Structures are given as structure tokens and as C-alpha cells.
């Protein structure tokens, strides 16, 4: 089975596979960022978190002015957006070194593609009212991430600078 998969991925060429995989992952990251922002806004998670923080600390929401509530919500929104930005920068870092044939970067890509496939499945279950586009996108990404996972896994030696055990 693995040999058939390897032949399939080698038809494209290992270097071309890496380049296409990185471009696909970067595109998916950008689309994920947009959809996660929509998900955050649709679920109004900043309001939910403000209410939870206020209750957890023993305060009443009525004791805060509407401006204070808006500032807390804006702070949480900006924190979330910054978190998305950091994830994007982190992924670009690993993509760059995967392009440079580093095994440790490949390990990250393997983990990322596998968990990306699982997260897409979880977002299929919780659609957050984002419609058919969100549902279709997550079905497609589930398969795209898994396909990339298989390619990275099977082309381990062809896409890194390590020497296979049988050639040592």
C-alpha cells in the first residue's frame, strides 16, 4: 500500500510536491484565518467571555458601563486576531524550513496536516450557522489535509536531507 502511495506522489516529483504542499497549506491557513474570524464573530465569543469573566470574579455585569464592556470585548477580539496572526507566522516559519528540507520542520508539517484534518471534521459537526460554504470548505479541507499528510509521510526521505537507513 505504501509503495503505491509513494509511486503516486513521486509522479509529481518530490520537490514539486513540497512546493505545492506549502502553497496549499499557506492558502488554507489564510482561508482558515478568515473563517475562524467569522466563526468568532458569529458565535460572539468575546461577549460570552466577558460575561464569564465578570461572573467568575463575583461582579455584576450591571456595575460596568457599556463603554467598559465594549473595551473588554475589543480587547478579547484583538487578542484573538493577534493569536491567529502568531499562528500564521509560526506556520510560515515551518513551511520555509520544510522547503529547505529540514526533518524537524517535516515533523511539524506531519502533525499539522493530521490535526488540521481532525479539526476540519470537528467544524463539520459544529457549523456555527456559517452555512453551506463553511460546511463544504471543511469537507474539502479534511481531505486536502489528509492527502498532504500522506504525501509528507510517504516522501520522508525524498523531501528531507537525511539519508535513508537502508543506504547508510
N, C-alpha and C positions, 0 to 999 in steps of 0.2 A: 504494500500500500504506500509506504513512504517513498519507494523508488518511483512509483507512478507520479506521485505528487512532485517529487524532485524533478522529474523529466518535464512535467507541466510548467513548473516555474523557471526551469532553465531554458525553455523555448524563448522566453523573453530576454534572457541574458541576466546574469546576477546583478551586474552594475545597473542596468536599466530598471530591474525590479526595485532596487534600493531607491533610485531617484523617483520613480513613480510612487512608491510607498510613502516616501517622505512628503511629496507633493500632496498625495491623497490625505495623509494624516494632518498636514497643515490646513488643508481646506476643511476637513472635518472639524478640526479644532476651532476654526473661525465660525463655522456654522453652529457648532455646539455652543459657542460663546453667545451668539445671538439668541439661540433657542433657550439657553439657560437664563438669560436676562428676561426673555418673555415669560418663562416659567416662573421666575422670581416675582415678576410684576403681576402675573395672572393670579398666583396664589396669595399675593400681597403679604409676603413673608416678613417684610420689615415691620408692618403693623402688628402681626402676630408676635414677633419677637419683642417689640416694645411692650406690648400688653403682658407678656410673660415675665419680662424683667421687672416691670413695675410691681406686679402681683408677688413675685418671688421675694422681692425686697421689702414687702409689707406696706407698700404705699397704695394709695388710691389714685386711679387714673384722673379722677376729677380734680385732684390737687395740682395738676400740671396744666399750664396754658397750652392752647393749641399750637402756638409757635414752638414751645419746647418739644411737644410730641413730634411736630414736623422736623425739627432739628435732629431728634433721635432717629427718626425714620431715615432721614437723608444720610446720617452718619452710617447707619447699617447698610443702606443701599450702596454708598460709596465704598464701604469695606468689602462688600460682596463683589463689586465691579473690580476693585483692586485685586482681590483674590483670583478672579478669572484672568486678569492680566498677568499675575505671577505664574499661574499655571501655564499660560501660553508661552511666556518667556522660558520657563523651565523646559517645556516640551521642545521648543526651538533649539535650546542648548543640546538636548539629547539627539534631536534629529541631525544637527550639524555633525556631531561626533559619530553618529551611525553612518553618515555619508563618508566619514573619514575612516571607516572600517574598525571601529573600536568595539571590542567584545562587551565591555560594561554598558555601552550605550545600547547595544543589541538586546541585552538583558532587560533594560528598561522598556524598549520597544515591544518586546515579547509580553511583558507584564501589562503594559498599557493597552495593547491591542486586545488581549484576552479580557481584561476588566472593562474595556470600552464596549465589547460585545455583550457582556453581562449587564452593564448599566443601561445599554440600549434596550435590552429585554425588560428591565425594571421600569423604564419610562413608557414602554408599551402598555404595561398594566396601569400605571398612574398617568393618564393623559393630561391632567390639569386643565381640561377644557380647551386645549390648543388646536383641536380639530384634526382633520384628515391629513394635513401637511405634516404635523408633528408625528402622527402615527406612522405614516408612510416613511418619513425620514428615519425613524428609529428602527423600523423593519429593515430598511436598506443598510443602515449603518451596522446593525447587528451582523449582517452577513459580510459586509466590507471589512469590518474589524477582524472577524474570524478568518476571512480569506487572507488578510495581511498577516495575521498571527501564524497561519500555516506556512506561508511563504518565508517569513523570517525564521521560523523554526527549522524548516527543511533546508534552507540555504545558509545554515550556520557557518560553515567553513568557507563557502564561496563569497560571503559578504563581510567577512572579518579578516584580520591579519594574523589569525592563529593557524597553526599547522595541524591538520587532522592527525589523530592518534595513529592511524594505520600508515602514515607517511613518515613518522619520526624514526 
